[in-house]
Amino acid sequence: MNSSNKEESLKSFSFPGQRKNETIKLIIRRHVIILISYFASLFIMALLPIIFYFFAIPNLFPAFYEYPYDRMFILLCLIYYGFIWIAAFVIWTDYYLDIWIITDQRIIDIEQVGLFARVVSELDLTRIQDITSEVQGMAQTMFGFGDVHIQTASEHTKFDLTSIPHPVVTRRAIVDQYEAARQRDRFIFKDRSE
């Protein structure tokens, strides 16, 4: 996606509580590599009934090969796979709905907690005291993801963007928006004092 398409998609995106004069600069989700570990676990769990059917049943429960117990085994497997699909849906929903929005005025953290709960936090850019990007370990270095920690002057002293792609670039974008916000505030306060 080139930069003009990206700018167009940012202009078309809006969120509840967006101010009239607020411009979205960046929308961030966790790196997609995070999903691989979850879905690898689900794939292994999906293989368990097949392994059980071919290796454990012949030795431990041979009756499951005969009618009506074979139908009961199939029913149990269908219920089991239904739970795996539900778990996959919950994992995807949590990943897709967890989002950070960087605007020219603030940072909004929208965190989906399960299927029916959401926590929204926001941080005014002018309250930032320190921003740190962190890339640890071989996987984060190879796949280009990490964390951005924002130290604030408010009661919640930390604002964390975890497992995001390109944390150094994101930190730089936030610093740029912070500096622009400070310039606007300096201009506004200068006009008020005159």
Secondary structure, 3 states (H helix, E strand, C coil): CCHHHHHHHHHHCCCCCCCCCCCEEEEECCCCHHHHHHHHHHHHHHHHHHHHHHHHHHHHCHHHHCCCHHHHHHHHHHHHHHHHHHHHHHHHHHHHHCEEEEECCEEEEEEEECCCEEEEEEEEHHHEEEEEEECCHHHHHHHCEEEEEEEECCCCCEEEEEEEECHHHHHHHHHHHHHHHHHHHHHHHHHHHC
